Each structure stands twice: as C-alpha cells, then as structure tokens.
C-alpha cells in the first residue's frame, strides 16, 4: 500500500512540476534572449538529471552498483526510444540545424565514451574525472555556441507574469517538484520490485530507469501539448549527455574507492544496445530534420521489444 501511495503521489508531483517547468523555462528563455532549446539543454537538463544523480550516488555508496549503472543506461534508452518516440507519435518533432550539427554528435559521443570506459567491467577514478570534464565541456560549449535571440519590447515591458527573477524562482520550484516526484515514484516502484526478488541491474534498467525518465516523459508530453517542443527536445538531448557524463562521473567519484563495477550483462548487451539506439535515433532525427510519426512509432516498438527481451531473459 505504501508503494502505491508513493507512486501515485510522485506522479502527481511530476505532472504539476512538468507543467510549471515548460511554462517558466519558455518565458525565462524569451526574457533572457535565449532559445527554449538552450534552456532545455542546460538548466532543465541538469534539473531533470538530479533524480538519476541522487539514485546513482546512493546506490554506489550502499553497494548496489548494478542499480547505479543500470539506471543511467536504462534511462537513456527510455529517453531515446520511449520518450522521444511518444512525443513524435503525438506530433512530428522538428530539429534545428544547431541540434543536428552539435548536440546529436555530443549525445552519440557520450554513449561511445561510456562504452569504451566500461569494457573492462568497471569505471575507475580516471574514468570518473574524464566523464565530469566531458560534462563541463559540453555545458560550456552549449552556452558559447548558442546565439542569443532578440528580446522583444513586449518581453522587456513585461507581460504581468514577472521578470527573469520570478521566472527563475518558478523554474527552481518546478524542478524541485519534478525531482521529488521522481524520487517518490522510484521509491514506490523499487519497493514493489524488490519484493518480487528481481536482480538489481534489471531493476535499474527497468523500474528505476522508467521512474527517473518520468520527468523527461512528462516534460515532453506537456511541451508537445503546448506546441513548445524546443525546450523538451533540448531537455531530452541534454539529459542523454549529462546522465552519462555528469551523473555517472559524479557517481564514480562518490563511490567507495572511486570505482564502480559494471555488470557483465550490462557491458555485453545493454551498453551495446544503447550505442545502437543512440546512433539510430540520431539518424532518424537527421532525416528531413524532423522525427515523423512512423519513426516515432518504430522507436516505441523498439523499446517495447527491449523490455520484453529483458523480462524473458533476465527476470
């Protein structure tokens, strides 16, 4: 019963937080002369990666590295296949030239970097530092290469909804709601899964991954409904990079001995699939600079097939 209450309460917080997140992020971007895509790639991406960071560090310190690594790999798979696919099914998603030239290669590069660092079955201190440096470099490059947009006189004059400080406060509050909601949702789901005696790596790849993907999923659905997909796409791409570079890098350095083990099944199967899925999603995004409904449907079917394979072979 407690698990159900946590799950329902977490979902409610996620819905409220995501709605505020999209609204405040778009308004803040307009007032600062930044595109919603840039806000999504930086502020919102870091915020929605906080659940993964908290879970990863806690799992590593408590001796559950399978949850830590499985969560990152599983969350990115859910983001690329399920979240992006559902968004495109509802409404075809367009991508600007900068995203295609810079952000997609960064997303592919992060997946390949994780694959290389994990091949020996663990990620040590040097790997953790490399990942964190990659995260810092990515955020800096996003800010330096993103052109500022003209702030309209209407935005300067204000629209009765508060200036940048107010919108920033709303953004912080909405991120807090999203993070808390994800934590409650994951706690409830993990409690239920552990009762069933499921392997921790599988829990990380499925239950925890789906729970920590909930912020991106709800943000995407709300943004699509409001026809403001730029912020949601930026959030999705940025989170895919930061989940690997920032979250896993910090998790490694916070773990005992600054080393975390990567389970063999994750190295040999799930990480390979992540690289393939990232390359496939990237190619789909580049097709006509948009993701069509049929392409979105294929991504969702791919994720369903992956979950089915996990259940049949590893549960």
VEXDREN-2710 file (C-alpha; in Angstrom, 1 decimal):
% VEXDREN-2710
k/r/px/py/pz
1/UNK/0.0/0.0/0.0
2/UNK/2.9/2.4/0.8
3/UNK/4.5/1.7/-2.5
4/UNK/1.2/2.5/-4.3
5/UNK/0.8/5.8/-2.4
6/UNK/4.4/6.8/-3.1
7/UNK/3.9/6.1/-6.8
8/UNK/0.6/8.0/-7.1
9/UNK/1.9/11.0/-5.1
10/UNK/5.1/11.0/-7.2
11/UNK/3.2/11.0/-10.5
12/UNK/1.0/13.9/-9.3
13/UNK/4.1/16.0/-8.4
14/UNK/5.7/15.2/-11.7
15/UNK/2.6/16.4/-13.7
16/UNK/2.4/19.7/-11.8
17/UNK/6.1/20.2/-11.9
18/UNK/6.4/19.5/-15.6
19/UNK/3.7/21.9/-16.5
20/UNK/5.4/24.7/-14.5
21/UNK/8.8/23.7/-15.9
22/UNK/7.7/24.1/-19.5
23/UNK/6.0/27.4/-18.9
24/UNK/8.7/29.0/-16.8
25/UNK/11.5/27.7/-19.0
26/UNK/10.0/29.2/-22.1
27/UNK/9.3/32.6/-20.5
28/UNK/12.8/32.7/-19.0
29/UNK/14.3/31.9/-22.3
30/UNK/12.4/34.7/-24.0
31/UNK/13.3/37.3/-21.4
32/UNK/17.0/36.4/-21.5
33/UNK/17.2/36.3/-25.2
34/UNK/17.9/32.6/-25.2
35/UNK/16.1/29.9/-27.2
36/UNK/14.0/27.4/-25.3
37/UNK/16.3/24.7/-26.8
38/UNK/19.3/26.2/-24.9
39/UNK/17.3/26.4/-21.6
40/UNK/16.3/22.8/-22.2
41/UNK/19.9/21.7/-22.9
42/UNK/21.3/23.3/-19.8
43/UNK/19.1/24.4/-16.8
44/UNK/16.2/21.9/-17.4
45/UNK/18.5/19.0/-18.4
46/UNK/20.6/19.4/-15.2
47/UNK/17.4/19.6/-13.1
48/UNK/15.8/16.6/-14.6
49/UNK/19.1/14.6/-14.2
50/UNK/19.1/15.2/-10.5
51/UNK/17.0/12.1/-9.7
52/UNK/19.5/9.9/-11.6
53/UNK/22.3/11.6/-9.7
54/UNK/20.8/11.1/-6.3
55/UNK/19.9/7.5/-7.0
56/UNK/23.3/6.7/-8.5
57/UNK/25.3/8.1/-5.6
58/UNK/23.1/6.4/-3.0
59/UNK/23.2/3.1/-4.9
60/UNK/27.0/3.2/-5.3
61/UNK/27.6/4.1/-1.6
62/UNK/25.2/1.3/-0.5
63/UNK/27.0/-1.3/-2.5
64/UNK/24.5/-1.6/-5.4
65/UNK/26.5/-0.7/-8.5
66/UNK/24.1/-2.5/-10.7
67/UNK/21.3/0.0/-9.9
68/UNK/23.7/2.9/-10.5
69/UNK/24.9/1.9/-13.9
70/UNK/21.7/0.2/-15.0
71/UNK/19.8/3.4/-14.1
72/UNK/21.9/5.5/-16.4
73/UNK/21.9/3.1/-19.3
74/UNK/18.2/2.3/-18.9
75/UNK/17.2/5.9/-18.5
76/UNK/18.9/6.9/-21.7
77/UNK/17.3/4.0/-23.6
78/UNK/13.9/5.1/-22.3
79/UNK/14.6/8.7/-23.2
80/UNK/15.7/7.9/-26.8
81/UNK/13.2/5.2/-27.6
82/UNK/10.1/5.7/-25.4
83/UNK/10.0/9.5/-24.6
84/UNK/11.2/10.7/-28.0
85/UNK/9.1/8.1/-29.8
86/UNK/5.9/9.0/-27.9
87/UNK/6.5/12.7/-28.5
88/UNK/6.8/12.1/-32.2
89/UNK/3.7/9.9/-32.3
90/UNK/1.7/12.8/-30.8
91/UNK/3.2/15.4/-33.1
92/UNK/6.2/15.2/-35.5
93/UNK/9.2/16.8/-33.8
94/UNK/11.4/19.2/-35.7
95/UNK/15.1/19.8/-35.0
96/UNK/17.1/22.9/-35.8
97/UNK/20.5/22.9/-37.6
98/UNK/22.5/23.5/-34.4
99/UNK/21.0/20.5/-32.7
100/UNK/21.8/18.3/-35.7
101/UNK/25.4/19.6/-36.0
102/UNK/26.4/19.8/-32.4
103/UNK/24.0/18.2/-29.8
104/UNK/23.4/15.0/-31.6
105/UNK/27.1/14.2/-32.1
106/UNK/27.6/15.0/-28.4
107/UNK/24.9/12.5/-27.5
108/UNK/26.5/9.8/-29.7
109/UNK/29.9/10.7/-28.3
110/UNK/28.8/10.3/-24.7
111/UNK/27.3/6.9/-25.4
112/UNK/30.6/5.8/-27.1
113/UNK/32.7/7.2/-24.3
114/UNK/30.7/5.2/-21.7
115/UNK/31.0/2.1/-23.8
116/UNK/34.8/2.4/-24.0
117/UNK/35.3/3.2/-20.3
118/UNK/33.1/0.2/-19.3
119/UNK/34.7/-2.5/-21.4
120/UNK/36.8/-3.9/-18.6
121/UNK/33.8/-4.3/-16.2
122/UNK/34.4/-1.2/-14.1
123/UNK/34.9/2.5/-14.2
124/UNK/37.7/3.9/-12.0
125/UNK/38.7/7.4/-10.8
126/UNK/40.3/8.4/-14.1
127/UNK/37.1/7.4/-15.9
128/UNK/35.1/9.4/-13.5
129/UNK/37.2/12.5/-14.0
130/UNK/37.0/12.1/-17.8
131/UNK/33.2/11.9/-17.6
132/UNK/32.9/15.0/-15.4
133/UNK/35.3/17.0/-17.6
134/UNK/33.1/16.0/-20.6
135/UNK/30.0/17.3/-18.8
136/UNK/31.6/20.6/-18.0
137/UNK/32.9/21.0/-21.5
138/UNK/29.5/20.2/-23.0
139/UNK/27.6/22.8/-21.0
140/UNK/30.3/25.4/-21.7
141/UNK/30.1/24.7/-25.4
142/UNK/26.4/24.8/-25.4
143/UNK/26.4/28.3/-23.9
144/UNK/29.3/29.6/-26.0
145/UNK/27.9/28.3/-29.3
146/UNK/24.2/29.3/-28.8
147/UNK/23.3/32.6/-30.4
148/UNK/21.2/35.0/-28.3
149/UNK/17.8/35.9/-29.7
150/UNK/16.4/39.4/-29.8
151/UNK/14.3/40.2/-26.7
152/UNK/11.1/41.8/-27.9
153/UNK/9.9/45.1/-26.5
154/UNK/6.9/43.2/-25.2
155/UNK/9.1/40.9/-23.2
156/UNK/11.1/43.8/-21.9
157/UNK/8.0/45.6/-20.8
158/UNK/6.7/42.5/-19.0
159/UNK/3.5/40.5/-19.5
160/UNK/2.2/40.6/-16.0
161/UNK/3.9/37.3/-15.1
162/UNK/7.0/38.5/-13.5
163/UNK/10.5/39.3/-14.8
164/UNK/13.5/36.9/-15.0
165/UNK/14.0/36.6/-11.2
166/UNK/10.4/35.5/-10.8
167/UNK/10.5/33.1/-13.7
168/UNK/13.8/31.7/-12.4
169/UNK/12.2/31.1/-9.0
170/UNK/9.3/29.3/-10.6
171/UNK/11.7/27.2/-12.6
172/UNK/13.6/26.2/-9.5
173/UNK/10.4/25.3/-7.7
174/UNK/9.1/23.3/-10.6
175/UNK/12.4/21.4/-10.9
176/UNK/12.2/20.6/-7.1
177/UNK/8.7/19.2/-7.7
178/UNK/9.8/17.1/-10.6
179/UNK/12.8/15.8/-8.6
180/UNK/10.7/15.0/-5.5
181/UNK/8.0/13.4/-7.6
182/UNK/10.5/11.2/-9.4
183/UNK/12.1/10.2/-6.1
184/UNK/8.7/9.1/-4.7
185/UNK/7.8/7.3/-7.9
186/UNK/11.0/5.4/-7.9
187/UNK/10.9/4.6/-4.2
188/UNK/7.5/3.1/-4.6
189/UNK/8.4/1.1/-7.7
190/UNK/11.7/-0.2/-6.2
191/UNK/9.9/-1.4/-3.1
192/UNK/7.5/-3.3/-5.2
193/UNK/10.2/-4.8/-7.4
194/UNK/12.4/-5.9/-4.6
195/UNK/9.5/-7.8/-3.0
196/UNK/9.5/-9.9/-6.2
197/UNK/13.2/-10.6/-5.9
198/UNK/14.3/-9.1/-9.3
199/UNK/18.1/-8.6/-10.0
200/UNK/19.3/-5.1/-9.1
201/UNK/20.7/-4.5/-12.5
202/UNK/17.4/-5.3/-14.1
203/UNK/15.6/-3.1/-11.5
204/UNK/18.0/-0.3/-12.6
205/UNK/17.4/-0.9/-16.3
206/UNK/13.6/-1.0/-16.0
207/UNK/11.8/0.2/-12.8
208/UNK/14.3/2.8/-11.8
209/UNK/15.0/3.9/-15.3
210/UNK/11.4/4.4/-16.2
211/UNK/10.8/6.3/-12.9
212/UNK/13.8/8.6/-13.5
213/UNK/12.7/9.1/-17.1
214/UNK/9.3/10.3/-15.9
215/UNK/10.5/14.0/-15.7
216/UNK/11.6/13.9/-19.4
217/UNK/8.5/12.0/-20.4
218/UNK/6.0/14.3/-18.7
219/UNK/8.0/17.4/-19.8
220/UNK/7.9/16.1/-23.4
221/UNK/4.2/15.3/-23.4
222/UNK/3.3/18.7/-21.8
223/UNK/5.6/20.5/-24.2
224/UNK/4.0/18.7/-27.2
225/UNK/0.6/19.6/-26.0
226/UNK/1.6/23.3/-25.7
227/UNK/3.4/23.2/-29.0
228/UNK/6.7/24.1/-27.4
229/UNK/8.8/21.1/-28.3
230/UNK/12.1/23.1/-28.5
231/UNK/12.6/23.0/-24.7
232/UNK/11.5/19.4/-24.4
233/UNK/13.9/18.2/-27.2
234/UNK/16.7/20.2/-25.7
235/UNK/15.9/18.6/-22.3
236/UNK/15.9/15.2/-23.8
237/UNK/19.2/15.6/-25.7
238/UNK/20.9/17.4/-22.9
239/UNK/19.8/14.8/-20.3
240/UNK/21.1/12.0/-22.5
241/UNK/24.5/13.6/-22.4
242/UNK/24.5/14.7/-18.8
243/UNK/23.1/11.4/-17.5
244/UNK/26.3/9.7/-18.7
245/UNK/28.9/12.5/-18.2
246/UNK/27.6/14.3/-15.1
247/UNK/25.6/11.6/-13.3
248/UNK/27.9/8.7/-13.8
249/UNK/31.0/10.7/-13.4
250/UNK/29.9/12.0/-10.1
251/UNK/28.6/8.6/-9.0
252/UNK/32.0/7.0/-9.7
253/UNK/33.9/9.6/-7.7
254/UNK/31.4/9.4/-4.8
255/UNK/31.6/5.6/-4.7
256/UNK/33.9/3.8/-2.2
257/UNK/37.3/3.6/-3.8
258/UNK/36.1/5.9/-6.6
259/UNK/35.3/2.8/-8.6
260/UNK/32.0/1.2/-9.6
261/UNK/31.5/-2.2/-11.2
262/UNK/29.6/-2.5/-14.4
263/UNK/27.8/-5.9/-14.5
264/UNK/28.8/-8.2/-17.4
265/UNK/25.3/-8.3/-18.9
266/UNK/25.1/-4.5/-19.0
267/UNK/28.5/-4.3/-20.7
268/UNK/27.8/-7.0/-23.3
269/UNK/24.2/-6.3/-24.1
270/UNK/22.6/-3.1/-22.7
271/UNK/25.5/-0.8/-23.4
272/UNK/25.8/-2.2/-27.0
273/UNK/22.1/-1.6/-27.4
274/UNK/22.4/2.0/-26.1
275/UNK/25.1/2.8/-28.6
276/UNK/23.0/1.3/-31.4
277/UNK/19.8/3.1/-30.2
278/UNK/21.7/6.4/-29.9
279/UNK/23.1/6.1/-33.5
280/UNK/19.6/5.0/-34.8
281/UNK/17.8/7.8/-33.0
282/UNK/20.4/10.3/-34.3
283/UNK/20.0/9.1/-37.9
284/UNK/16.2/9.3/-37.6
285/UNK/16.4/12.9/-36.3
286/UNK/18.6/13.9/-39.3
287/UNK/16.1/12.5/-41.8
288/UNK/14.4/15.7/-43.0
289/UNK/15.5/17.4/-39.8
290/UNK/12.4/16.0/-38.1
291/UNK/11.1/12.9/-36.5
292/UNK/7.9/11.7/-38.1
293/UNK/5.1/9.7/-36.6
294/UNK/6.1/6.4/-38.2
295/UNK/9.7/6.9/-37.0
296/UNK/8.4/7.7/-33.5
297/UNK/6.3/4.5/-33.6
298/UNK/9.3/2.4/-34.5
299/UNK/11.2/3.9/-31.6
300/UNK/8.4/3.0/-29.2
301/UNK/8.2/-0.5/-30.6
302/UNK/11.9/-0.9/-30.2
303/UNK/11.7/0.0/-26.5
304/UNK/8.8/-2.5/-26.1
305/UNK/10.9/-5.2/-27.7
306/UNK/13.8/-4.4/-25.4
307/UNK/11.6/-4.6/-22.2
308/UNK/10.2/-7.9/-23.5
309/UNK/13.6/-9.3/-24.1
310/UNK/14.7/-8.2/-20.6
311/UNK/11.8/-9.9/-18.9
312/UNK/12.2/-13.1/-20.9
313/UNK/15.9/-13.5/-20.5
314/UNK/16.9/-11.8/-17.2
315/UNK/14.0/-11.8/-14.7
END
